[in-house]
Amino acid sequence: MSHLVDAYEIDSQARMVEYKTDRVRVDTNKVLIFVVHETKTIYLWRGNSAQIFEKLMATRVAAHLSHRYPDYRIRPIKEGAEPAAFKAIIGEKIN
């Protein structure tokens, strides 16, 4: 990802796993967090088939990130209801 966007996956142990690649694979079984520094937004993307535990833990992780970046706002996103701004930022990065 670009240096303006940090991408993380929340794993089954509720750890934040940073993506170290230019391509983030959106998967219905995953919960992903994108920190977009340009717009000061933390996107919390929840796949429809992700585990409830991962969804809950991702909410906590996003809240923790908002303490690290107090000027940023958290935008939860459900799979299939992605806003245009979200798609514009990462759309070309998603397979």
N, C-alpha and C positions, 0 to 999 in steps of 0.2 A: 504494500500500500504506500501511498505517497506519505511524505513526512508530515503532511497536514492531517492525516487520518491514521489513528491507531485502531487496530482491530483485535478483538479478543474472543475466544470461545470460553464458555463456562462449562467445565467438565463435570463428570458425575461425582467428583469429590469437592465440588464447589470452588475449584481453583480457576483462576483467570489464566488462560493459555494464550500467549500473544502469537498472532500470525506473523511469520517472518518472510512472507512471500507477497508477490504482487497480486496474486489471485486468492480471493476468499471464496470458498465454496459454501453457498447457502444451502443448508440441508434441513428439511422439515423436522429432523430429530434433534436439532441443535438450538442453543440459545447463544446469540452473538451480541457483543457490545462494540459499537463504533464510536470513538471519540473524534469528533470533527473540530479541529482547532480553529479553522477559518470562521465557522459560524458559531463557535462555542456551544456545541450541542453534543450530548451523549445519547446516542440512539441505542435502545435496548430492543433488539429484534428477537422475537420468540417464534420458533418454528411450531407449527400446529401439533406435531407429534413429539415435541420435547417433553421430558419428564417434568412433572409438577415441581419436584424438589429443585431441579435446575432452574426453572422459571423463578421460583422464590429466591433462590440464592443469587441469581443474576440481578434481581431487584436490589438486594443488599449490596452487591458489588457496585452497581450503578450509583447507589447512595454514597458509598465510600468514595467513589471517583468524584462525585460532586463536592466532596469535602476537599479533595486535592485540587479541583478546579471550581472554586466557588462561584465564578461568573457564568458557568455553563448550566444549561437547562437539560433535564432528562426528558427524552421523548420515547415512550414505549411504543413499539410497533408490533402488530400481530401479522404473521405471515399471510400474504394475500391482501393486506390493507396498507401497503407501503406508500407513504406520501411521495409526491413528485420530487421534493427536495432530497429525500433519502435516495431515490432511484438515480437522480442526477449525479449525486456524489459517488455512489459505488456501483451503479448500474452496469457500467462497462467493465467493472472488475469482477462481476459475478458470472459464474458459468451456469 
